Amino acid sequence: MAVDFKQLLAKPVDDVKRPPAPPAGTYYATIGAFKFQESPWTNNETGDKDAQVRYTLRNIEPGEDILAIPDSLEGIDLTKRQFFADLPLSGGNEWVTKTFLEALGIATSGRGWGELCPEALNHSVMFDVTHRLNKTDPAAPPFTDVRNLRKRPE
C-alpha cells in the first residue's frame, strides 16, 4: 500500500512527542549498517574534523542489568529503536576501532578501513547506554549516548 502523502502532510503534529529514553545500562544488538562520515567535532590539536565510521545497531535487546529493574522498559519498544556508534578512523584514536574489529575476529593486518569496516556487518555486539541532560529543555527526556561498543560474549 502506498503512503498517502497528502493526508500525512496535512495531519497536525500536536500529538507527536519524543519517545521516552531507554534506561541507562547494557544492551545487545546486531550491526546492521555502516557509513563513513566526518566527525561533528573539530580536533583541538589539528583544527580539522576527523573521519569516523558510524555503525547502525539494530535488533536491540536489553542486558541483564536492565531486565533486573522491574518495569524499566515500560512504554519503550526496543523493536522500533536503533542506536548509532561512531568510531574514529583518524585523529589519533583509530586504535579504538582497530581493537574493536580485531575483537570481532576480523584480521586487520595489511588492510585499510574501506575493506575492514564493512566486515563488522551482522556481528553481535554489546554496548552501554548513558544519558545526557537536554540542556535546552531539562524536563524533556534525556539524550541517549552509546558507549563502550564491544563484541557480545558467546
HELIX and SHEET records of a PDB file:
HELIX    1   1 PHE A    5  ALA A   10  1                                   6    
HELIX    2   2 GLU A   64  LEU A   67  1                                   4    
HELIX    3   3 LEU A   78  LYS A   80  5                                   3    
HELIX    4   4 TRP A   95  ALA A  103  1                                   9    
HELIX    5   5 TRP A  113  LEU A  116  1                                   4    
HELIX    6   6 CYS A  117  ALA A  120  5                                   4    
SHEET    1   A 5 PHE A  83  PRO A  88  0                                        
SHEET    2   A 5 LYS A  49  PRO A  62 -1                                        
SHEET    3   A 5 GLY A  25  THR A  42 -1                                        
SHEET    4   A 5 SER A 124  ARG A 132 -1                                        
SHEET    5   A 5 PHE A 143  LYS A 151 -1                                        
END                                                                             
